[in-house]
Amino acid sequence: MSNTPILQIALPTPLDKLFDYLAPIDWQITEQHIGSRIQVPFRKQVLIGILIGVTDTSSVAPNKLKTALTLLDEPPLLTATDLQLLHWASRYYHHPLGLVIATALPALLNAGHPPHVETPPSGHWCVTQTGQFIDPTDLPRQSHRQAYLLSLFQENPRGISETTLALDLPNPRPTLQALQRRGWITPQPAIRHAQPITTPLQLNTAQAHAVEQLTQHLSQFYPSLLDGVTGSGKTEVYLQLIQTIITQGKQALVLVPEINLTPQMVSRFEQRFSVPIAVIHSRLNHKERLYAWLLARAGTAPIVIGTRSAVWTPLPQLGIIIIDEEHDPSYKQQDGFCYSARDIAMIRAQRAKIPIILGSATPSLDSLYNIQQQRYQHLILPERAGLAVHPTFHLVDMRHQPRKQILSRPLQHYINQHLAKKQQILLFINRRGYAPTLICLQCKWTAHCQHCDARLTHHEASHYLRCHHCGFVQPTPIICPNCHSNNIHLLGQGTERVEEQLQQIFPDARILRIDSDSTRRKQAMFDMLEQIHRGEVDILVGTQMLAKGHHFPKVTLVGIINIDGGLFSVDFRGTERMAQLFMQVAGRAGRAEDAGEVVIQTYQPEHELLNCLINKGYHAFADIVLAERQQTNYPPYTRLILLRAESKTAKLALDFLRSVKEVARQLNIAEVELWGPAPAPMEKRANYYRAHLLLQAQQRNVLHHLIEQLLPILPSLVKKDVRWTVDVDPLDLY
């Protein structure tokens, strides 16, 4: 037995263990192969796992060990550094190592594809001399895709990658080929030498101080919060630092919270740097994702820009990590492997001994707490860059407005003023559809989802009721299904209803609604943003899809239709998210030289936090909320782990968590408080009843010690039809 190596392999299964296999007799396998993919038989299927260890002993009897089938990588796919990070994540989030590794790898590698791509999945295109002198506005209107791309190439004479174009214009290949046939663009190899294309902007005093501070610490772990108001020029700070990094032959990892924010970030970087940029997010096809991953892993791409999953990308010469909009909850995976990309990035920077920058106009309370604890450096950009100035705020007391009026008289007055100046207006309401409640005034029946504890939202365009949690759809009834009265009414408002009222009040205005309903068509978002930038829209109505990241230089008025929901959330993080969203929306106003105005409609005009936010700013608000968190013993002053259970029967989920609580009590760890179990705030979703057990402690290590003891016991407590997950540092208690 001692002459036959035993392979310890992490497989993508829910079992949190390594699996032992015999190496075939002809394999010359050693510890140098650790990190390679290996095909193995598992039950009645063949799985691909990662070699974690090589030993000569096993707890399994020799005659019961199966033999591995195929060694897929030589040299190994993952380095020791990669594996150390994955091991840490598996232990911290209490998730099986094999599933953690599967999350970190591109899908083609998990399927056994070789770690190379025969031909690049997308090319690099440049404008020709002929194309440089074509006026895109002379093209017929039906050729607007060609006109748009041609103008982009003329603005970027060094070229743009097809992957980057696909972020902004879905399926760009036919349009590129049409421009190529006309002789206006041509495919070119990407330039691989780092030199600025556009000239770096002149920094103001605060920006220059931030760049200087960070440049002095490029060779050490230096966590910094770049705390800059909306429009203060954080991206320019990133660009100038990264110029230094790639000049040193190192790589930069830049994370953004959402795919919709990727195109503008990539565009800024491509205008500045003539180097390959690897873009990684879930909208790429499998081949594109693998190609970008391989470019980064080989060190060929000095810059990697991506969403949450890009945090796992191997980068052999990693020199800096930047987390843009660090406060955004999208960095936290909400199901399955519930990791935080922001926190993984922090660990990665610490281990690599490199700086990490958390950028935000509305920093998370966690980051502000870390500033207080002197764990992060605090770099502040207090002013908007260039000629832009902070907007003026106007609070409207809706108690003094006509009850059925969605748009208050003061808001209508401001809209008229800005329309007269030929400026654009953005109206924000964080609820799509026409009305969130259909009620019978005769018997008080309301339209509820059959599958969730949620009301159905009426959509006027389709005349359907829709559940925004599980997707259930049914026709909107004309009479009450309970008492057969025709006295049924729609209550509340969504984007569709706001759009309808705008059309009635401002019949000559060009109105555009942007939400997840109006942008379902693949190219819809692109076409709408083009309309806005061409000045073909007077009033935008939208949800949080428009609230962050997008730059609308012609928008000078922002109207927030209803802010009150965030002031009374059952989630202790509700007010923090409300304030962040509020400031992000307000930041859309007056980004150019024209002054901006923000009108806030509320039924709570005396609310302390709202007035603090408007009159004193986000940081004064954050100080109040942090003090409240300390008094109530909530994070960041304590640590949480949430055990979620769900079942088709409410009692089964609760009974399972009661059993877990009883076992936890017997373990007698006094420092841990156990809250619940209790039904989730939305107990039923998609036919599953959900329940929570919350574990709370002052110290993180105490909580993890308890979970480590509980996890081996939990499978024995599970009855049929109960699913459970562990969420470490939960952001969402729903």
C-alpha atoms as one frame of an Amber mdcrd trajectory, in Angstrom:
protein
   0.000   0.000   0.000   2.832   2.372   0.788   4.072   2.152  -2.849   0.754
   3.332  -4.270   0.083   7.016  -3.724  -3.306   7.899  -2.307  -4.811  11.008
  -3.805  -6.858  13.358  -1.613  -9.317  15.086  -3.911 -11.853  17.883  -3.358
 -15.012  17.101  -5.322 -17.959  19.436  -6.066 -20.393  17.720  -3.708 -22.248
  18.918  -0.592 -20.111  16.577   1.525 -17.508  18.667   3.353 -14.586  16.263
   3.092 -11.757  15.145   0.859 -12.140  11.864  -1.012  -9.347   9.281  -1.211
  -8.488   7.582  -4.513  -5.699   5.313  -5.674  -3.342   6.656  -8.313  -3.030
   4.410 -11.396   0.144   2.349 -11.387   1.664   4.221 -14.341   1.187   7.693
 -12.811   4.316   9.362 -11.493   2.335  11.633  -9.202   3.802  13.687  -6.358
   2.939  16.691  -4.250   4.080  18.862  -7.178   0.798  17.930  -8.871  -1.330
  19.445  -6.094  -3.774  21.886  -7.688  -4.343  19.724 -10.799  -7.758  18.558
 -11.976  -8.355  14.816 -11.838 -11.255  12.807 -13.250 -12.568  10.194 -10.834
 -15.486   7.747 -10.558 -18.004   8.891  -7.921 -20.986   6.673  -7.241 -22.554
   6.138 -10.680 -20.994   9.142 -12.376 -17.640  10.677 -13.269 -16.651  13.905
 -11.498 -13.769  16.317 -11.887 -12.033  17.376  -8.682  -8.870  19.115  -7.572
  -5.910  17.272  -6.084  -5.369  18.656  -2.572  -2.876  16.163  -1.124  -0.834
  13.045  -1.791  -0.324  10.544   1.036   0.323   6.852   1.633  -2.390   6.150
   4.208  -6.184   6.296   4.224  -8.979   5.741   6.733 -10.760   3.726   4.031
  -9.890   0.048   3.588  -7.519  -0.463   0.612  -9.877  -2.810  -1.208 -12.664
  -0.182  -1.098 -10.636   2.614  -2.659 -11.411   3.391  -6.296  -8.735   4.345
  -8.813  -8.564   7.792 -10.368  -9.214   7.965 -14.120  -7.447  10.903 -15.751
  -4.936  13.591 -14.796  -6.133  16.675 -16.701  -3.440  19.207 -15.805   0.313
  19.148 -15.878   1.523  21.587 -14.574  -1.221  22.203 -11.970  -4.129  24.503
 -12.777  -4.098  26.186  -9.339  -1.039  27.406  -7.457  -0.397  26.993  -3.755
  -1.409  30.656  -3.283  -4.717  30.049  -5.074  -5.445  26.990  -2.947  -4.611
  28.760   0.307  -7.234  31.423  -0.430  -9.826  28.786  -1.347  -9.064  26.800
   1.820  -9.511  29.956   3.895 -12.848  30.736   2.232 -14.066  27.176   2.786
 -13.230  27.310   6.481 -14.533  30.846   7.100 -17.853  30.376   5.285 -18.219
  26.726   6.368 -18.798  25.576   2.805 -17.400  22.381   1.213 -14.001  22.979
  -0.377 -14.960  21.205  -3.611 -17.928  23.538  -4.124 -15.832  26.593  -3.249
 -13.290  25.615  -5.911 -16.064  24.996  -8.456 -17.391  28.506  -7.786 -13.938
  29.982  -8.385 -13.275  28.244 -11.720 -14.777  29.005 -15.155 -17.496  26.544
 -16.146 -15.443  25.035 -18.991 -12.635  24.094 -16.602 -15.148  22.477 -14.238
 -16.357  20.476 -17.254 -12.834  19.239 -18.102 -11.954  21.651 -20.930  -8.190
  22.104 -21.405  -6.780  25.324 -19.918  -6.284  27.084 -23.243  -8.409  28.598
 -26.015  -7.461  27.815 -29.609  -8.529  31.208 -30.977  -9.469  34.312 -29.002
 -13.273  34.525 -28.721 -13.347  38.196 -29.670 -11.048  40.513 -31.520  -9.663
  44.005 -31.106 -10.989  46.459 -33.684  -9.620  49.834 -34.809 -10.979  52.623
 -37.001  -9.375  52.958 -40.466  -8.196  56.221 -41.955 -11.335  56.278 -44.101
 -13.600  55.608 -41.143 -11.989  58.368 -39.101 -13.440  61.004 -41.462 -16.997
  59.622 -41.793 -19.607  61.673 -39.938 -21.773  59.153 -37.991 -24.698  61.610
 -38.025 -24.873  61.276 -41.831 -25.851  57.599 -41.541 -29.580  56.795 -41.935
 -31.560  56.462 -38.718 -32.023  52.704 -39.147 -28.226  52.373 -38.990 -28.001
  53.834 -35.478 -26.012  50.831 -34.193 -23.372  51.426 -36.870 -23.359  55.168
 -36.170 -22.928  54.554 -32.454 -20.047  52.094 -32.881 -18.318  54.256 -35.474
 -18.425  57.247 -33.104 -16.932  55.057 -30.353 -14.050  53.992 -32.609 -13.412
  57.581 -33.645 -13.191  58.528 -29.951 -10.847  55.555 -29.310  -8.436  55.481
 -32.291  -6.268  52.819 -30.604  -9.187  50.420 -30.785 -11.728  48.631 -28.601
 -12.080  44.926 -27.821 -15.219  43.120 -28.932 -15.732  41.837 -25.392 -15.879
  45.413 -24.149 -18.318  46.429 -26.892 -20.581  43.495 -26.006 -21.061  44.939
 -22.529 -22.671  48.030 -24.029 -24.137  46.749 -27.299 -25.490  43.187 -27.221
 -24.203  40.968 -30.055 -21.926  43.573 -31.711 -20.424  41.143 -34.279 -22.935
  41.793 -37.161 -22.523  45.555 -36.753 -18.727  45.248 -36.630 -18.753  43.154
 -39.794 -20.984  45.725 -41.533 -18.531  48.511 -40.636 -15.642  46.313 -41.789
 -17.324  45.719 -45.182 -17.577  49.487 -45.609 -13.853  49.765 -44.911 -14.344
  51.914 -41.803 -12.879  49.565 -39.168 -10.439  46.680 -39.213  -9.478  43.910
 -36.744  -6.118  44.473 -35.054  -4.048  42.663 -32.415  -4.254  44.310 -29.007
  -1.262  46.503 -28.086   0.502  45.101 -25.068   2.653  47.992 -23.853   1.488
  50.183 -20.993   1.443  53.808 -21.991  -1.289  56.401 -21.515  -3.556  57.031
 -24.528  -5.520  59.935 -23.117  -3.663  62.388 -20.927  -4.216  61.946 -17.170
  -6.458  64.653 -15.756  -5.136  67.389 -13.503  -5.794  66.289  -9.935  -7.277
  68.588  -7.320  -5.629  68.826  -3.905  -7.600  65.973  -2.311  -7.081  63.631
  -5.280  -3.365  64.397  -5.379  -3.060  63.679  -1.647  -4.817  60.312  -2.086
  -2.576  59.295  -4.992   0.549  60.359  -3.103  -0.430  58.446   0.059  -1.250
  55.268  -1.809   1.814  55.440  -4.066   4.018  55.431  -0.959   2.505  52.107
   0.149   2.369  50.055  -3.058   4.599  47.331  -1.624   2.625  46.579   1.551
  -0.836  45.696   2.803  -2.486  49.089   3.017  -6.303  48.984   3.312  -7.807
  52.380   2.474 -11.286  53.817   2.222 -11.429  56.312  -0.653 -14.380  58.297
   0.613 -15.455  60.652  -2.166 -18.747  62.394  -2.837 -20.528  61.490  -6.078
 -18.611  63.005  -8.979 -15.453  63.679  -6.941 -13.123  61.863  -9.335 -12.446
  58.534  -7.596 -11.946  56.809 -10.948  -9.141  59.200 -11.885  -7.380  58.259
  -8.637  -7.733  54.585  -9.604  -6.349  55.248 -13.098  -3.260  57.116 -11.957
  -2.406  54.473  -9.359  -2.870  51.657 -11.851  -0.566  53.439 -14.306   2.193
  53.113 -11.722   1.278  49.474 -11.008   1.439  48.302 -14.633   4.612  50.313
 -15.262   6.127  48.140 -12.503   5.013  45.024 -14.412   2.241  44.200 -11.926
  -1.482  43.540 -12.281  -4.563  45.349 -10.969  -7.904  43.806  -9.983 -10.888
  46.182 -10.172 -14.296  45.022  -8.916 -17.625  46.693  -9.703 -20.895  45.615
  -8.078 -23.090  45.119 -11.155 -22.684  44.135 -14.791 -24.478  47.316 -15.928
 -21.636  49.383 -14.448 -18.926  47.426 -16.275 -19.074  49.092 -19.739 -18.343
  52.613 -18.540 -15.524  51.440 -16.270 -13.924  49.383 -19.057 -14.343  52.290
 -21.481 -12.507  54.678 -19.140  -9.661  52.191 -18.761  -9.403  51.447 -22.490
  -9.207  55.153 -23.250  -6.304  55.477 -20.817  -4.295  52.259 -21.286  -3.223
  50.349 -24.398  -2.944  47.010 -22.598  -5.127  43.909 -22.664  -7.973  44.183
 -20.167  -9.613  40.965 -18.986 -13.325  41.478 -18.300 -15.029  38.843 -16.148
 -18.746  38.631 -15.361 -21.704  36.276 -15.765 -22.940  37.707 -19.098 -19.902
  36.349 -20.969 -20.266  33.035 -22.744 -18.184  30.134 -21.442 -15.404  30.551
 -24.005 -15.075  34.303 -23.363 -15.000  33.704 -19.612 -12.241  31.082 -19.923
 -10.196  33.252 -22.280 -10.309  36.241 -19.911  -9.426  33.979 -16.952  -6.443
  32.525 -18.835  -5.186  35.992 -19.872  -5.246  37.047 -16.222  -3.666  33.801
 -14.981  -0.822  34.056 -17.504  -0.113  37.647 -16.451  -0.836  38.785 -20.024
  -3.696  41.043 -18.893  -2.324  43.713 -16.540  -5.874  44.831 -15.679  -8.838
  42.663 -14.672 -12.258  44.302 -14.323 -15.218  42.277 -13.154 -18.133  41.690
 -10.852 -18.259  39.628  -7.659 -16.918  36.333  -9.066 -13.821  38.024 -10.536
 -12.349  38.142  -7.024 -11.220  34.517  -7.502  -9.241  35.193 -10.700  -5.610
  33.979 -10.466  -3.220  36.928 -10.846   0.453  35.965 -10.524   1.691  39.588
 -10.366  -1.134  41.135  -8.355  -0.155  44.650  -7.269  -3.384  46.372  -6.192
  -7.088  45.635  -5.612  -9.830  48.235  -6.043 -13.417  47.689  -4.869 -15.598
  50.366  -6.449 -18.921  51.151  -4.693 -17.699  49.005  -1.795 -20.945  49.519
   0.137 -23.057  47.728  -2.474 -24.781  44.549  -1.184 -24.276  42.923  -4.613
 -20.767  41.978  -3.474 -22.370  39.421  -1.126 -23.599  36.147  -2.607 -27.051
  35.553  -1.105 -27.488  31.793  -1.565 -25.418  28.626  -1.761 -21.823  29.669
  -1.113 -22.602  32.951   0.708 -19.251  34.711   0.319 -18.492  38.436   0.335
 -16.250  39.456  -2.565 -15.217  42.583  -0.648 -14.066  40.545   2.346 -12.352
  37.908   0.184 -10.506  40.729  -1.574  -9.363  42.119   1.774  -7.922  38.724
   2.789  -6.307  38.386  -0.632  -4.632  41.790  -0.352  -3.432  41.017   3.158
  -1.831  37.745   2.061  -0.255  39.313  -1.044   0.992  42.320   0.978  -0.509
  44.834  -1.440  -2.783  47.881  -1.068  -6.545  47.580  -1.384  -8.817  50.571
  -2.009 -12.494  50.584  -1.041 -14.160  53.397  -2.985 -17.567  54.871  -2.217
 -19.563  58.074  -1.941 -21.627  56.360   0.774 -19.280  53.989   2.647 -20.733
  51.006   4.445 -21.030  51.370   8.196 -18.677  48.382   8.449 -15.947  50.360
   6.673 -16.565  53.513   8.705 -16.322  51.401  11.866 -12.986  50.029  10.627
 -11.821  53.618  10.184 -12.762  54.305  13.820 -10.808  51.211  14.852  -7.828
  52.472  12.813  -7.819  49.348  10.658  -8.233  51.328   7.418  -6.705  54.563
   6.189  -9.269  57.283   5.466  -8.742  59.229   2.240 -11.424  61.865   1.623
 -12.463  63.580  -1.615 -14.890  66.225  -0.310 -15.677  68.109  -3.518 -16.980
  67.276  -6.967 -14.323  67.305  -9.659 -14.225  70.094 -12.256 -16.977  72.712
 -12.299 -19.746  70.521 -10.855 -21.299  71.635  -7.558 -23.372  69.853  -4.919
 -27.134  69.802  -5.580 -29.730  71.751  -3.567 -32.297  69.694  -1.595 -36.027
  70.460  -1.262 -38.240  68.494   1.150 -41.947  68.210   0.263 -44.480  67.334
   3.004 -46.932  65.029   1.226 -49.462  65.361   4.066 -50.342  68.757   2.618
 -50.757  67.526  -0.956 -53.861  66.089  -2.659 -54.126  62.455  -1.568 -54.296
  60.878  -5.044 -51.555  63.084  -6.457 -48.381  61.050  -7.014 -46.419  64.105
  -8.122 -46.708  66.937  -5.607 -47.374  70.501  -6.739 -43.844  71.637  -5.766
 -42.300  68.762  -7.762 -44.472  69.647 -10.778 -43.306  73.264 -10.438 -39.619
  72.240 -10.483 -40.209  69.893 -13.429 -41.757  72.775 -15.405 -38.771  75.006
 -14.592 -36.213  72.476 -15.786 -38.233  71.548 -18.887 -38.307  75.242 -19.825
 -34.493  75.276 -19.652 -34.321  72.199 -21.953 -32.737  70.169 -19.149 -33.414
  66.533 -18.231 -35.281  65.277 -15.165 -34.908  61.926 -13.399 -37.761  60.662
 -11.210 -36.907  57.764  -8.930 -39.366  55.273  -7.453 -38.029  51.923  -6.288
 -41.074  49.917  -7.323 -41.848  48.686 -10.804 -45.294  47.940 -12.182 -48.422
  50.086 -11.956 -49.730  49.502  -8.427 -48.479  47.184  -5.661 -51.931  46.428
  -4.193 -55.274  45.382  -5.654 -58.009  45.558  -3.000 -61.762  45.086  -2.845
 -63.289  47.966  -0.889 -66.402  45.872  -0.292 -64.942  42.838   1.518 -61.270
  43.961   1.958 -59.934  41.079  -0.187 -56.430  41.755  -1.550 -54.606  39.993
  -4.374 -51.891  37.788  -2.859 -49.450  35.390  -4.490 -50.427  31.736  -4.127
 -46.784  30.784  -3.662 -45.343  33.610  -1.521 -46.284  35.824   1.392 -46.490
  38.802  -0.918 -49.061  40.926  -2.653 -49.338  40.779  -6.415 -48.379  43.889
  -8.377 -50.635  45.080 -11.180 -48.927  45.790 -14.522 -51.077  48.026 -16.670
 -49.441  47.300 -20.042 -50.242  43.588 -19.882 -53.210  43.901 -17.461 -51.675
  41.139 -15.375 -50.901  40.662 -11.710 -47.311  39.568 -11.111 -45.361  38.365
  -8.074 -41.967  40.057  -8.010 -40.538  37.294  -5.809 -41.363  34.049  -7.635
 -42.626  35.296 -11.011 -46.203  33.977 -10.677 -48.563  35.712 -13.134 -52.349
  35.846 -13.473 -54.830  38.134 -15.256 -56.054  41.102 -13.209 -59.669  40.386
 -12.231 -62.430  42.848 -13.104 -64.627  41.772 -10.195 -63.678  40.591  -6.710
 -63.129  36.795  -6.722 -64.284  36.699  -3.076 -67.545  38.700  -2.972 -68.042
  39.314  -6.723 -68.238  43.071  -6.192 -66.876  45.368  -8.895 -65.657  47.736
  -6.185 -61.989  46.796  -6.584 -59.280  49.436  -6.647 -55.558  49.785  -7.233
 -53.578  51.281  -4.347 -50.046  52.673  -4.321 -47.828  53.447  -7.265 -45.015
  52.027  -9.325 -43.035  53.226 -12.314 -45.901  52.583 -14.765 -48.346  54.721
 -12.782 -45.817  57.550 -12.420 -45.244  57.411 -16.179 -48.996  57.602 -16.808
 -49.450  60.646 -14.554 -46.479  62.396 -16.162 -48.054  61.901 -19.583 -51.258
  63.507 -18.318 -49.556  66.502 -16.648 -46.778  67.084 -19.206 -48.287  65.953
 -22.535 -45.506  67.555 -24.607 -42.619  66.046 -22.637 -40.713  63.046 -23.968
 -40.937  60.471 -21.172 -38.907  57.276 -20.844 -39.431  54.544 -18.240 -36.446
  52.352 -17.347 -36.999  49.334 -15.105 -36.552  45.584 -15.383 -39.865  45.320
 -17.271 -39.081  47.903 -19.958 -35.545  46.539 -20.481 -36.387  42.849 -20.959
 -35.511  43.005 -24.666 -31.817  42.269 -25.117 -30.869  45.612 -26.665 -33.424
  47.742 -24.788 -31.101  49.208 -22.141 -28.540  50.197 -24.742 -31.169  51.890
 -26.937 -32.646  53.776 -23.984 -29.304  55.072 -22.724 -28.536  56.209 -26.270
 -31.826  58.130 -26.385 -30.942  59.849 -23.105 -27.443  60.846 -24.198 -28.710
  62.119 -27.572 -31.064  64.443 -25.694 -34.190  62.709 -27.030 -35.659  62.286
 -23.527 -36.968  65.009 -21.229 -38.068  62.961 -18.206 -36.643  59.623 -17.060
 -38.670  57.455 -14.688 -36.741  54.590 -13.156 -35.902  52.245 -10.330 -32.481
  51.742  -8.781 -31.276  50.546 -12.200 -30.717  54.274 -12.855 -29.648  55.230
  -9.353 -25.986  54.330  -9.434 -23.079  54.540 -11.778 -24.702  56.028 -14.858
 -23.507  59.457 -15.896 -26.276  61.728 -17.200 -24.657  65.146 -17.709 -27.937
  66.768 -18.817 -29.932  65.702 -15.733 -30.323  68.718 -13.438 -33.403  67.702
 -11.425 -33.919  64.498  -9.464 -37.274  63.737  -7.882 -37.546  61.005  -5.243
 -41.214  59.971  -5.254 -41.395  58.084  -1.965 -38.521  57.606   0.451 -40.542
  56.519   3.483 -40.295  52.748   3.001 -36.588  52.719   3.855 -37.149  54.710
   7.050 -39.161  51.917   8.685 -37.564  48.699   7.462 -37.715  45.578   9.661
 -34.065  44.908   8.705 -31.588  46.730  10.946 -29.618  47.628   7.804 -32.687
  49.169   6.145 -31.943  52.794   7.024 -28.308  52.431   5.946 -29.379  51.121
   2.525 -32.026  53.835   2.237 -29.426  56.540   2.868 -26.963  55.026   0.400
 -29.585  54.737  -2.323 -30.837  58.254  -1.572 -27.362  59.765  -1.936 -26.657
  57.726  -5.080 -29.887  58.946  -6.702 -29.269  62.532  -5.607 -25.785  62.280
  -7.094 -27.271  61.994 -10.604 -28.265  65.701 -10.423 -25.938  68.388 -11.685
 -22.895  66.316 -12.651 -21.828  68.897 -15.277 -21.579  72.687 -14.904 -25.341
  73.169 -14.460 -26.470  73.236 -10.815 -28.594  70.317  -9.660 -31.726  70.153
  -7.521 -33.212  67.216  -5.611 -36.874  67.093  -4.535 -37.804  64.548  -1.856
 -41.461  63.651  -1.279 -42.228  62.241   2.177 -44.991  61.762   4.719 -42.331
  61.906   7.461 -40.784  65.388   7.019 -39.728  65.572  10.698 -37.895  62.225
  10.652 -34.557  62.737  12.415 -32.450  60.553  10.130 -33.941  61.974   6.946
 -33.340  65.560   8.051 -29.828  64.709   9.188 -29.098  63.162   5.788 -30.396
  66.212   3.900 -29.016  68.963   6.119 -25.792  67.491   7.485 -24.859  64.826
   4.994 -24.198  61.108   4.888 -21.410  61.021   7.478 -23.460  62.760  10.160
 -26.232  60.264   9.404 -23.750  57.377   9.679 -22.546  58.604  13.094 -26.119
  58.476  14.454 -26.830  55.019  13.029 -23.508  53.615  14.260 -24.325  54.864
  17.773 -27.721  53.126  17.541 -26.043  49.906  16.398 -23.683  50.028  19.364
 -26.558  50.526  21.802 -28.596  47.678  20.296 -25.612  45.324  19.914 -25.855
  44.966  16.149 -22.996  44.681  13.630 -20.389  46.001  13.233 -20.219  45.867
  17.054 -21.146  42.177  17.118 -20.864  39.244  14.716 -23.679  37.211  13.199
 -24.149  33.833  11.575 -27.577  33.012  10.176 -28.870  29.464   9.842 -31.602
  29.349   7.214 -33.978  26.429   6.808 -36.778  25.939   4.308 -39.378  23.279
   3.669 -42.703  22.760   1.926 -44.108  22.530   5.474 -43.576  25.429   7.874
 -43.404  23.167  10.932 -40.573  21.036   9.523 -38.293  24.045   8.987 -38.979
  25.406  12.478 -38.636  21.981  14.130 -35.239  21.467  12.494 -33.957  24.809
  13.805 -35.395  24.106  17.269 -33.358  20.893  17.313 -30.276  22.827  16.217
 -30.832  25.360  18.999 -31.172  22.629  21.594 -27.907  20.998  20.501 -26.183
  24.406  20.512 -27.349  25.025  24.082 -25.950  21.675  25.175 -22.568  22.698
  23.783 -22.715  25.434  26.442 -20.836  28.274  24.730 -21.982  31.122  26.951
 -20.640  33.927  24.777 -23.050  33.069  21.927 -26.639  34.299  21.968 -29.230
  32.287  20.048 -32.179  34.223  18.587 -35.173  32.271  17.324 -35.954  30.149
  15.562 -38.615  32.265  13.931 -40.299  32.476  10.539 -38.427  34.674   8.062
 -39.945  38.161   7.552 -41.300  36.789   4.263 -42.086  33.308   5.499 -43.284
  31.743   2.262 -41.452  32.210  -1.028 -41.880  30.068  -4.150 -43.879  27.454
  -2.149 -41.173  27.044   0.499 -41.641  28.103   4.117 -38.500  29.700   5.476
 -37.222  30.049   9.036 -34.151  31.584  10.687 -31.937  30.872  13.663 -29.574
  33.764  14.372 -26.283  33.265  16.224 -24.701  36.376  17.729 -21.464  37.000
  19.630 -19.014  39.792  20.340 -16.083  37.808  18.955 -15.998  36.147  15.556
 -13.894  33.178  16.696 -16.472  32.149  19.323 -19.206  31.954  16.684 -17.048
  29.922  14.326 -16.089  27.535  17.113 -19.769  26.823  17.751 -20.594  26.333
  14.058 -17.627  23.961  13.663 -19.072  21.784  16.421 -22.621  21.992  15.052
 -21.954  21.192  11.400 -21.106  17.472  11.827 -24.315  17.039  13.847 -26.749
  18.897  11.554 -27.268  16.129   8.950 -28.566  13.810  11.689 -31.133  16.447
  12.683 -32.530  16.913   9.184 -35.832  15.301   8.389 -36.972  14.855   4.812
 -37.849  17.907   2.745 -35.759  20.355   4.807 -32.967  22.348   3.163 -30.568
  24.454   5.186 -27.684  26.859   4.634 -25.150  28.705   6.764 -24.700  32.416
   6.050 -21.665  33.965   7.762 -21.864  37.771   8.166 -25.355  37.901   6.609
 -26.436  41.100   4.889 -30.004  40.067   4.209 -32.183  38.841   7.061 -35.163
  38.247   4.798
